[in-house]
């Protein structure tokens, strides 16, 4: 199963919008892990002003607004057999 990571915070309106745009691109073989950066100093320093940030295996795919075409192409090219 593939795993995407979304760095976020509670009540983040932009994060909710990104997830809404992302969901139609996800197959049943992709899990979205939402990580709250609020209690992690390192993540807050790295992503605090940029959330939401979407990654797969440490590779940044998009922030807000969702780069739909880039994410769609990434998911298609890197599809699991």
PEURBEL-V541896 format. One record per run of one state. SS is the DSSP state (a for helix, b for strand, c for the rest). FROM is the first residue (numbers start at 0). TO is the last residue. If there is no record, write none. Layout:
BEGIN
ss->(SS & SS)
from->(FROM & FROM)
to->(TO & TO)
END
This chain:
BEGIN
ss->(c & b & c & a & c & b & c & a & c & b & c & b & c & a & c)
from->(0 & 1 & 8 & 12 & 23 & 29 & 36 & 40 & 47 & 52 & 56 & 58 & 63 & 67 & 77)
to->(0 & 7 & 11 & 22 & 28 & 35 & 39 & 46 & 51 & 55 & 57 & 62 & 66 & 76 & 80)
END
